[in-house]
Amino acid sequence: MVTKAHIKRKIDRLPNEFLDKVYNYINSLTATKKRRRKIHTFKLKGQFDDVNIREKAYE
């Protein structure tokens, strides 16, 4: 089983020229947040302005 201490010892033994590659690799592993798109809305100036459209659709 691999532990943090074991990984840290391996990194400590690496030559300095490889540290940049290891750092870039570790940074690439972090998860990025997905950007949520905003839903485009319309101003219809009529009967659907103040109505819950989803509720009406399921009636």
Biopython code that builds the backbone (N, CA, C, O; Angstrom):
import numpy as np
from Bio.PDB.StructureBuilder import StructureBuilder

atoms = [
    (1, "MET", "N", (0.844, -1.182, 0.000)),
    (1, "MET", "CA", (0.000, 0.000, 0.000)),
    (1, "MET", "C", (0.890, 1.246, 0.000)),
    (1, "MET", "O", (1.873, 1.327, 0.736)),
    (2, "VAL", "N", (0.530, 2.184, -0.819)),
    (2, "VAL", "CA", (1.311, 3.414, -0.939)),
    (2, "VAL", "C", (0.747, 4.453, 0.032)),
    (2, "VAL", "O", (-0.463, 4.667, 0.103)),
    (3, "THR", "N", (1.637, 5.083, 0.767)),
    (3, "THR", "CA", (1.223, 6.121, 1.700)),
    (3, "THR", "C", (1.847, 7.452, 1.286)),
    (3, "THR", "O", (2.742, 7.503, 0.442)),
    (4, "LYS", "N", (1.359, 8.510, 1.892)),
    (4, "LYS", "CA", (1.905, 9.837, 1.604)),
    (4, "LYS", "C", (3.383, 9.916, 1.971)),
    (4, "LYS", "O", (4.185, 10.525, 1.264)),
    (5, "ALA", "N", (3.718, 9.294, 3.078)),
    (5, "ALA", "CA", (5.118, 9.326, 3.520)),
    (5, "ALA", "C", (6.019, 8.631, 2.506)),
    (5, "ALA", "O", (7.124, 9.101, 2.234)),
    (6, "HIS", "N", (5.556, 7.520, 1.948)),
    (6, "HIS", "CA", (6.340, 6.791, 0.949)),
    (6, "HIS", "C", (6.540, 7.646, -0.309)),
    (6, "HIS", "O", (7.633, 7.686, -0.873)),
    (7, "ILE", "N", (5.481, 8.324, -0.737)),
    (7, "ILE", "CA", (5.564, 9.195, -1.915)),
    (7, "ILE", "C", (6.501, 10.369, -1.643)),
    (7, "ILE", "O", (7.304, 10.741, -2.499)),
    (8, "LYS", "N", (6.396, 10.947, -0.455)),
    (8, "LYS", "CA", (7.259, 12.076, -0.105)),
    (8, "LYS", "C", (8.731, 11.667, -0.098)),
    (8, "LYS", "O", (9.589, 12.431, -0.539)),
    (9, "ARG", "N", (9.027, 10.460, 0.403)),
    (9, "ARG", "CA", (10.409, 9.983, 0.396)),
    (9, "ARG", "C", (10.926, 9.819, -1.025)),
    (9, "ARG", "O", (12.078, 10.147, -1.308)),
    (10, "LYS", "N", (10.073, 9.307, -1.931)),
    (10, "LYS", "CA", (10.477, 9.147, -3.329)),
    (10, "LYS", "C", (10.747, 10.507, -3.977)),
    (10, "LYS", "O", (11.705, 10.660, -4.734)),
    (11, "ILE", "N", (9.902, 11.484, -3.677)),
    (11, "ILE", "CA", (10.080, 12.823, -4.243)),
    (11, "ILE", "C", (11.345, 13.467, -3.694)),
    (11, "ILE", "O", (12.048, 14.166, -4.424)),
    (12, "ASP", "N", (11.645, 13.244, -2.421)),
    (12, "ASP", "CA", (12.862, 13.801, -1.821)),
    (12, "ASP", "C", (14.122, 13.261, -2.474)),
    (12, "ASP", "O", (15.139, 13.954, -2.513)),
    (13, "ARG", "N", (14.076, 12.043, -2.988)),
    (13, "ARG", "CA", (15.240, 11.441, -3.626)),
    (13, "ARG", "C", (15.415, 11.854, -5.087)),
    (13, "ARG", "O", (16.466, 11.605, -5.678)),
    (14, "LEU", "N", (14.402, 12.478, -5.669)),
    (14, "LEU", "CA", (14.482, 12.871, -7.083)),
    (14, "LEU", "C", (15.516, 13.978, -7.291)),
    (14, "LEU", "O", (15.714, 14.822, -6.417)),
    (15, "PRO", "N", (16.169, 13.969, -8.448)),
    (15, "PRO", "CA", (17.051, 15.093, -8.776)),
    (15, "PRO", "C", (16.234, 16.364, -9.007)),
    (15, "PRO", "O", (15.056, 16.295, -9.357)),
    (16, "ASN", "N", (16.854, 17.506, -8.813)),
    (16, "ASN", "CA", (16.150, 18.781, -8.912)),
    (16, "ASN", "C", (15.582, 19.047, -10.297)),
    (16, "ASN", "O", (14.581, 19.754, -10.410)),
    (17, "GLU", "N", (16.179, 18.511, -11.356)),
    (17, "GLU", "CA", (15.674, 18.805, -12.694)),
    (17, "GLU", "C", (14.324, 18.131, -12.967)),
    (17, "GLU", "O", (13.623, 18.524, -13.899)),
    (18, "PHE", "N", (13.950, 17.125, -12.170)),
    (18, "PHE", "CA", (12.665, 16.454, -12.366)),
    (18, "PHE", "C", (11.552, 17.053, -11.517)),
    (18, "PHE", "O", (10.382, 16.727, -11.717)),
    (19, "LEU", "N", (11.894, 17.911, -10.585)),
    (19, "LEU", "CA", (10.881, 18.456, -9.679)),
    (19, "LEU", "C", (9.833, 19.281, -10.413)),
    (19, "LEU", "O", (8.660, 19.262, -10.042)),
    (20, "ASP", "N", (10.242, 20.002, -11.447)),
    (20, "ASP", "CA", (9.288, 20.803, -12.213)),
    (20, "ASP", "C", (8.261, 19.902, -12.906)),
    (20, "ASP", "O", (7.072, 20.218, -12.937)),
    (21, "LYS", "N", (8.725, 18.788, -13.455)),
    (21, "LYS", "CA", (7.814, 17.848, -14.122)),
    (21, "LYS", "C", (6.848, 17.219, -13.123)),
    (21, "LYS", "O", (5.665, 17.050, -13.418)),
    (22, "VAL", "N", (7.350, 16.875, -11.950)),
    (22, "VAL", "CA", (6.493, 16.282, -10.918)),
    (22, "VAL", "C", (5.449, 17.285, -10.462)),
    (22, "VAL", "O", (4.282, 16.938, -10.280)),
    (23, "TYR", "N", (5.871, 18.530, -10.279)),
    (23, "TYR", "CA", (4.942, 19.583, -9.855)),
    (23, "TYR", "C", (3.840, 19.786, -10.898)),
    (23, "TYR", "O", (2.665, 19.893, -10.546)),
    (24, "ASN", "N", (4.212, 19.839, -12.165)),
    (24, "ASN", "CA", (3.213, 20.009, -13.230)),
    (24, "ASN", "C", (2.263, 18.824, -13.290)),
    (24, "ASN", "O", (1.064, 19.002, -13.506)),
    (25, "TYR", "N", (2.777, 17.629, -13.103)),
    (25, "TYR", "CA", (1.933, 16.438, -13.104)),
    (25, "TYR", "C", (0.933, 16.457, -11.953)),
    (25, "TYR", "O", (-0.242, 16.141, -12.140)),
    (26, "ILE", "N", (1.397, 16.824, -10.775)),
    (26, "ILE", "CA", (0.498, 16.860, -9.616)),
    (26, "ILE", "C", (-0.583, 17.921, -9.814)),
    (26, "ILE", "O", (-1.741, 17.699, -9.460)),
    (27, "ASN", "N", (-0.220, 19.046, -10.364)),
    (27, "ASN", "CA", (-1.217, 20.091, -10.615)),
    (27, "ASN", "C", (-2.231, 19.666, -11.664)),
    (27, "ASN", "O", (-3.384, 20.095, -11.609)),
    (28, "SER", "N", (-1.832, 18.838, -12.615)),
    (28, "SER", "CA", (-2.770, 18.391, -13.643)),
    (28, "SER", "C", (-3.775, 17.394, -13.092)),
    (28, "SER", "O", (-4.819, 17.175, -13.707)),
    (29, "LEU", "N", (-3.487, 16.785, -11.951)),
    (29, "LEU", "CA", (-4.391, 15.802, -11.364)),
    (29, "LEU", "C", (-5.582, 16.424, -10.651)),
    (29, "LEU", "O", (-6.597, 15.756, -10.451)),
    (30, "THR", "N", (-5.478, 17.662, -10.272)),
    (30, "THR", "CA", (-6.569, 18.287, -9.529)),
    (30, "THR", "C", (-7.772, 18.460, -10.434)),
    (30, "THR", "O", (-7.636, 18.785, -11.614)),
    (31, "ALA", "N", (-8.925, 18.245, -9.883)),
    (31, "ALA", "CA", (-10.162, 18.352, -10.649)),
    (31, "ALA", "C", (-10.515, 19.821, -10.856)),
    (31, "ALA", "O", (-10.335, 20.648, -9.962)),
    (32, "THR", "N", (-11.006, 20.123, -12.017)),
    (32, "THR", "CA", (-11.443, 21.480, -12.307)),
    (32, "THR", "C", (-12.960, 21.544, -12.218)),
    (32, "THR", "O", (-13.654, 20.578, -12.535)),
    (33, "LYS", "N", (-13.451, 22.658, -11.796)),
    (33, "LYS", "CA", (-14.888, 22.840, -11.697)),
    (33, "LYS", "C", (-15.464, 23.097, -13.076)),
    (33, "LYS", "O", (-14.883, 23.826, -13.880)),
    (34, "LYS", "N", (-16.595, 22.503, -13.337)),
    (34, "LYS", "CA", (-17.269, 22.755, -14.597)),
    (34, "LYS", "C", (-18.052, 24.048, -14.475)),
    (34, "LYS", "O", (-18.737, 24.286, -13.481)),
    (35, "ARG", "N", (-17.942, 24.869, -15.491)),
    (35, "ARG", "CA", (-18.685, 26.124, -15.475)),
    (35, "ARG", "C", (-20.114, 25.845, -15.896)),
    (35, "ARG", "O", (-20.358, 25.177, -16.900)),
    (36, "ARG", "N", (-21.034, 26.349, -15.139)),
    (36, "ARG", "CA", (-22.439, 26.168, -15.474)),
    (36, "ARG", "C", (-22.889, 27.308, -16.366)),
    (36, "ARG", "O", (-22.653, 28.481, -16.075)),
    (37, "ARG", "N", (-23.526, 26.949, -17.435)),
    (37, "ARG", "CA", (-24.047, 27.975, -18.342)),
    (37, "ARG", "C", (-25.315, 28.573, -17.765)),
    (37, "ARG", "O", (-26.132, 27.870, -17.170)),
    (38, "LYS", "N", (-25.469, 29.850, -17.941)),
    (38, "LYS", "CA", (-26.684, 30.505, -17.515)),
    (38, "LYS", "C", (-27.775, 30.232, -18.546)),
    (38, "LYS", "O", (-27.524, 30.210, -19.751)),
    (39, "ILE", "N", (-28.975, 30.028, -18.052)),
    (39, "ILE", "CA", (-30.099, 29.761, -18.944)),
    (39, "ILE", "C", (-30.605, 31.096, -19.475)),
    (39, "ILE", "O", (-30.870, 32.028, -18.715)),
    (40, "HIS", "N", (-30.732, 31.165, -20.785)),
    (40, "HIS", "CA", (-31.206, 32.384, -21.422)),
    (40, "HIS", "C", (-32.695, 32.556, -21.145)),
    (40, "HIS", "O", (-33.476, 31.620, -21.320)),
    (41, "THR", "N", (-33.083, 33.739, -20.718)),
    (41, "THR", "CA", (-34.494, 34.001, -20.430)),
    (41, "THR", "C", (-35.049, 34.990, -21.436)),
    (41, "THR", "O", (-34.317, 35.765, -22.053)),
    (42, "PHE", "N", (-36.339, 34.943, -21.581)),
    (42, "PHE", "CA", (-37.021, 35.827, -22.525)),
    (42, "PHE", "C", (-38.075, 36.630, -21.781)),
    (42, "PHE", "O", (-38.743, 36.117, -20.883)),
    (43, "LYS", "N", (-38.214, 37.855, -22.151)),
    (43, "LYS", "CA", (-39.295, 38.693, -21.634)),
    (43, "LYS", "C", (-40.371, 38.711, -22.701)),
    (43, "LYS", "O", (-40.237, 39.392, -23.718)),
    (44, "LEU", "N", (-41.460, 37.948, -22.465)),
    (44, "LEU", "CA", (-42.487, 37.792, -23.486)),
    (44, "LEU", "C", (-43.572, 38.855, -23.403)),
    (44, "LEU", "O", (-44.379, 38.988, -24.323)),
    (45, "LYS", "N", (-43.600, 39.607, -22.318)),
    (45, "LYS", "CA", (-44.573, 40.684, -22.127)),
    (45, "LYS", "C", (-45.993, 40.184, -22.374)),
    (45, "LYS", "O", (-46.750, 40.749, -23.164)),
    (46, "GLY", "N", (-46.322, 39.113, -21.674)),
    (46, "GLY", "CA", (-47.650, 38.561, -21.873)),
    (46, "GLY", "C", (-48.005, 37.535, -20.833)),
    (46, "GLY", "O", (-47.651, 37.668, -19.662)),
    (47, "GLN", "N", (-48.705, 36.512, -21.265)),
    (47, "GLN", "CA", (-49.300, 35.557, -20.342)),
    (47, "GLN", "C", (-48.289, 34.639, -19.655)),
    (47, "GLN", "O", (-48.620, 34.063, -18.619)),
    (48, "PHE", "N", (-47.102, 34.480, -20.167)),
    (48, "PHE", "CA", (-46.135, 33.558, -19.577)),
    (48, "PHE", "C", (-45.086, 34.243, -18.705)),
    (48, "PHE", "O", (-44.175, 33.567, -18.226)),
    (49, "ASP", "N", (-45.171, 35.542, -18.478)),
    (49, "ASP", "CA", (-44.143, 36.249, -17.723)),
    (49, "ASP", "C", (-44.042, 35.793, -16.269)),
    (49, "ASP", "O", (-42.933, 35.593, -15.773)),
    (50, "ASP", "N", (-45.153, 35.626, -15.580)),
    (50, "ASP", "CA", (-45.137, 35.271, -14.155)),
    (50, "ASP", "C", (-45.688, 33.871, -13.916)),
    (50, "ASP", "O", (-46.266, 33.616, -12.860)),
    (51, "VAL", "N", (-45.523, 32.964, -14.864)),
    (51, "VAL", "CA", (-46.060, 31.615, -14.748)),
    (51, "VAL", "C", (-44.902, 30.627, -14.660)),
    (51, "VAL", "O", (-43.899, 30.773, -15.360)),
    (52, "ASN", "N", (-45.044, 29.624, -13.801)),
    (52, "ASN", "CA", (-44.065, 28.553, -13.731)),
    (52, "ASN", "C", (-44.294, 27.651, -14.946)),
    (52, "ASN", "O", (-45.240, 26.864, -14.973)),
    (53, "ILE", "N", (-43.435, 27.768, -15.932)),
    (53, "ILE", "CA", (-43.638, 27.079, -17.208)),
    (53, "ILE", "C", (-43.532, 25.565, -17.023)),
    (53, "ILE", "O", (-44.260, 24.821, -17.680)),
    (54, "ARG", "N", (-42.657, 25.099, -16.161)),
    (54, "ARG", "CA", (-42.538, 23.653, -15.939)),
    (54, "ARG", "C", (-43.826, 23.078, -15.342)),
    (54, "ARG", "O", (-44.270, 21.994, -15.722)),
    (55, "GLU", "N", (-44.401, 23.805, -14.424)),
    (55, "GLU", "CA", (-45.645, 23.340, -13.810)),
    (55, "GLU", "C", (-46.756, 23.272, -14.855)),
    (55, "GLU", "O", (-47.529, 22.314, -14.884)),
    (56, "LYS", "N", (-46.834, 24.275, -15.698)),
    (56, "LYS", "CA", (-47.858, 24.294, -16.755)),
    (56, "LYS", "C", (-47.629, 23.196, -17.774)),
    (56, "LYS", "O", (-48.590, 22.647, -18.312)),
    (57, "ALA", "N", (-46.372, 22.864, -18.052)),
    (57, "ALA", "CA", (-46.065, 21.856, -19.058)),
    (57, "ALA", "C", (-46.502, 20.469, -18.601)),
    (57, "ALA", "O", (-46.873, 19.642, -19.434)),
    (58, "TYR", "N", (-46.468, 20.198, -17.308)),
    (58, "TYR", "CA", (-46.855, 18.889, -16.803)),
    (58, "TYR", "C", (-48.333, 18.766, -16.487)),
    (58, "TYR", "O", (-48.768, 17.713, -16.019)),
    (59, "GLU", "N", (-49.122, 19.807, -16.728)),
    (59, "GLU", "CA", (-50.572, 19.736, -16.498)),
    (59, "GLU", "C", (-51.263, 19.043, -17.633)),
    (59, "GLU", "O", (-52.485, 18.891, -17.612)),
]
sb = StructureBuilder()
sb.init_structure("model")
sb.init_model(0)
sb.init_chain("A")
sb.init_seg("    ")
for serial, (resi, resn, name, xyz) in enumerate(atoms, 1):
    if name == "N":
        sb.init_residue(resn, " ", resi, " ")
    sb.init_atom(name, np.array(xyz, "f"), 0.0, 1.0, " ", f" {name:<3s}", serial, name[0])
structure = sb.get_structure()
